[in-house]
Structures are given as structure tokens and as C-alpha cells.
Amino acid sequence: MIQGGWRRLHDGVQRRTAHLSPTVQGLLWAVAAGVIFSFLNALMRALGQQVNPLQSQFLRYFFGLIVLLPLVWHHGAAAYKPKTMRGQFLRGGLHTAGLYLWFVSLPKIPLADMTAIGFTTPLFIMLGAWLFFKEAMRWERWLATALGFVGVMVVVGPKLSLAGGFGPGPGLYHLLMLASAPMFAASFLVTKALTRYETTGTILVWQALTISLLSLPLALWAWQPLTPWQWLGFLVCGLLGSSGHYCLTRSFVAADISATQSIKFLDLVWAVLLGWALFTDIPTFSTIAGGLLISAATVWVARRESRIRVND
């Protein structure tokens, strides 16, 4: 049923956008992914205010795995057998660690702040690629990284002063959210290595499986009974997560990744609107300014990289 729904969605969108250029199609898929992930984050924040973060983390990815099972059933389990189990669990372990910090912080900070801090992940990816993959680190990348961290301080700095330093308070949760960014970057770098010999479907299925397995022990330790509405909410989170990753993958298929980065700044717009509508969050000037600086640095370096590749 789920596979058929995605197929009908893909075929319908394909017919309506066939006259558009590949770049425009990629941007539309990226916008769809951003909207879906914004709703996912808002729903996860609401659930995270009621359910322990450790349990929320497990249920989010467990239901994401449930959603993917029809695909595994259709193609057969052998089609998703990884060539290296160690790589899959390494990636799952890194992502699980980042998710723990993310889920602990999510109920405590506004969606706009979370989105702005999340813009730093591509910058950590660039640093990691330089360190571990020996990719060239040109001046554009260093400048973008420096501007990105300035943007982080614009977002996080005022919260630290309001929190009275590093003690328990809003500033601590902003730092924990920031600490999740390099963990996610490390996970994506492992994913880059895995794509050399693993299919996208295999990586996606084993991401959900390994995170579910690694999150289960702590989730059982913190387990609390759920209401029917909470069970339904986590099921919807699983659907949104898988749908968002599907749209994101389609954007990468339709166009270069660098061509779709310019649309990421819209994620801050969706986060501000949902935070205001659902949680009465009023974004501060520092959040908007820092988020725009981080996203501008990321978009600028992506466009520079695209031009360099074309010239080469």
C-alpha cells in the first residue's frame, strides 16, 4: 500500500513537472522535503514534551522501519543485505548518538533555533571531508565555515547569557543541539563512504534498523505507557520521515546536490511559522540573523563549488 502510494505520487508529480528543467524539478522535491521535515520536527517536539526523549527516539525510527518493511517484502530481504555490517552499525551508532542529543534538546528550544543550528551540519561535513577523505579545503570552504560558526554564536550566545552560563537552562540545550551537528555530519560522511558499494535502499533500511536496535535498551529503561493518540503520532512520524527522505532522494536524482542547497533557507521560514502557530514561539532577532548568516554561508559555498566543478 505504502509503495503503491509513493509510486502514484511519483508518477503524478512526474507528469505535472515533465515540462520543467531538471534543476527546477530538483528544487521542487527539495522544497517538499523541507516542508515534510518541518512538520515532522514540530510533531516530534510536541510528542517529546509528553514522552521521554529516549523512548521518542526509538519509536520514531521503529515506525520508520515499519513503514519501509513493505518495500523489503516486495523486493526480498536479499536485496537489502549489506556488503559490510560494520559500516552499517558504525553509521547507526553515530546517528544514534546525535539523535540522543537532538531529542533531549528538541522539547526545550524553539523550532527556529533548532533549524538555524542544524544549518551547521553541512559545514561540519566539509571539515570532515577535508580531514578524513583528504578533499581539498579551498579558501571558500574555510570562509564559509568561519561565517557559519559566527552565525551559531549569534543564535546561541544570547541564550547562554540568559541561562547564566553553562548550567541547566535554555543555553545548555542549545549547546546540546549544536553538539548533535558534528555527530550527524560524521554519520553522513560514513554514508558517503557506504554509497561506494551499497544501494540507497540498503542504507535507508539499515539506518532505521540499527538506530531502532541501538535505541531500544535505553528506551525500555525509560518506557512509559502511551495513549492511542501518542501511538498514532509516532506512526505519522514514521510516515513523514520516510516520505521526507524519499523526496530528498528524488531531489538528488533530479539535479546536482549543490543546485538544491539554495532552497534550504526556506526550512527556517517553515520552522518559524510552525513554531509560532503550534507553540507560540516568537523567534528572536538573533535567531533570524544567525540562521540567515549560516544558511547564506552554506548556499554561497555550494554555488562556488558548483562553478568550480563546471570550470574544471
C-alpha angles and dihedrals in degrees: 000000000000092000090049091050092052090046092052090046091050094046093047094049091044091056094047095046101037091106092055125091118259091250093054090047090051091050091051091051089048091051090050090050092050093051092048094048090048091055089045092053092047092050091045090051091052092048091043090060089059104032130051111265092235092055092042091053093052095045093048092058096033090059089043087058091048089054091053096048094086088060091050090048092049097049098031129250091265090067089063099044107127122230091221122031093187093060092050093051092044089055092044091050094051092046092047091054091050091047092053091057090043096050093046090053100039099080091046104053134050119267091241092056091048092051094047092051090046089061087075093070094084089052091054088048090057091051091047093049089053093049101041106022096035091232115168113269103206124188091263090062093047091049093048090049092050093048090047093055091047087055090051091054090049089055100038102032099074091047091054092054091047090050093053096246126302099338125112108302143089092303092059091055091049089055091048090051089050090050090057092061097072089044090055090044090054089050091052091048089054087048089054089054091047093052088069090075108005129076122240091245092053092050092048095049094045091046090059092042098048094044090049091051095045093046096047100081095054091040090056090049091055097033120146130177115268130216120235089254091054091051088050090048093055090047089054088049089055091051093046093047094051092043092049092051089047092054091045091052091048090053090054091049093049098047145002114288090236090056092058098046093084090069095059093087087072088070088073090053092052091046092051093048095046093043090053095043098044106026103020088240111168109203114228124230090249091056093051094043095046093044092051091048093050093046092045091053091049094047093045095052091045091054091046090051090050092053092047092053091049092050091047 
